[in-house]
Amino acid sequence: MREETRGKWVKYQKDTEPTALWASLQNKGTAWCTKGFTTAKTQLEGGDFYVYYTLDKKGQATIPRIAIRMQGNDIGEVRGVEDSDQNMEGNMIAIAEKKLNTFPGAEQYKEKTADMKQLTEIYSRHKQGEELTKEDLRFLYEIDKPIQGFGYKKDPRIEELTRDVAKDVSIIFECTQEQIARNINEVDEGTKAYIREWSIDVYKVIKNYPNIIHLYESFPDKKIFMQTLETDPTIDSPDTAKQALEDKNILLIMLEEILEKTEFSKEKQEYDLVRFSVKQLGFPNGATTDEIYTKAKELGLDLCPAEVGPQLRLQNTSKEWMLIAMKQIIDRSGDPRLFVLDRSGGQLGLSGYSAWSDDWWSSSRRFVFHDCKLET
């Protein structure tokens, strides 16, 4: 009965006896924990519970398809019955969206419903044998942002749509497969993408080929960070930086003290930035801050001016945690701190991260450095 979408919403009131809700879920094949009596009771103590039931073979609305659990006046969670991870079926998305829009706080679910609508549309065209477009593939490979759904894990349709990665990459990057280098010896003036190991030696070669605009250690999960940052000359003081960050709704975390001590250029500057892990710098077992900085200098890398932190945060919308290698700034408590591009929930942030000279960093920790013209 998965094709059936006709049905009705039933509201189970907060603090009511849970038997009716519990009984409606028995032997229906849902993975919802609410089908346990104790859980149903606990959830109804926390807020109202809504279930969308579709028609069964007798025309009765008895088949549970969507659950919306409230926590007080807020939406606690939304679940479907696509699979054991409680993802939502494609033909239930519009029904869920319409109901969610009647609740306060529905804004946070708009991106999820939009992503699931797009996934459903792509999946339908794929089933009909249509070729997927560059935009479709960028979405499926989560190039620009993660796909958000309603289940505990990824929607299974994403994996089902996974195809010939090599072919897909060439479509996404708008190039031939021959223009994608899989090792450094394949790099030439015609190369548009490099997908392989990353190291100082590889960087020395790659930096001489401006035609290479896509860099990955592995696709699509490990994108290589290499960027020329042009500073905004209007951000020329701690006050203007703070205002610009607040205007973009960027969360400032343990930051004001070191931001106040940051020097900003009065004219536009360009910084060639590149990121390496502690292991890629030559420390497979980790190293201290001083050891990392010393080795980086030996390799031709320099510390970033402190203004790189706020300037990069203003321009970079990635939610990835990004540590800036810079001369530590001492806060009022005496802690030496570095800038970190951070986030809190879905909100972008800039924070100050403690970094004493003898602090130990794992081999996987990655720092952003300034390239002071490496010798090739």
Buried (B, 14 or more C-beta within 10 A) or exposed (E): EEEEBEBEBBEBEBEBEBEEBBEBBEEBEBBBBBBBBEBBBEBBEBBBBBBBBBBBEEEEBBBBBBBBBBBEEEBBBBBBBBBEBBBBBBBBBBBBBEBBEEBEEBEEBEBBBEBBBBBBEBBEBBEEEEEBEEEBBBBBBBBEEEBBBBBEEBBBBBEEBEEEEEEBBBBBBEBEEEBBBEEBEEBEEEBBBBBBEBBBEBBBBBBEBEEBEBBBBEBBEEBBBBBEBEBBEEBBBBEBBBEBBEEEEBBBBBBEBBBBEBEBBEEEBEBBBBBBBBBBBBBEEBBBBEBBBEBBEEBBBBBBBBBBBBBBBBEBEBBEBBBBBBEBBEBEEEBBBBBBBBBEEEEBBBBBBEBEEEBEBEBEBBBBBBBEEBEE
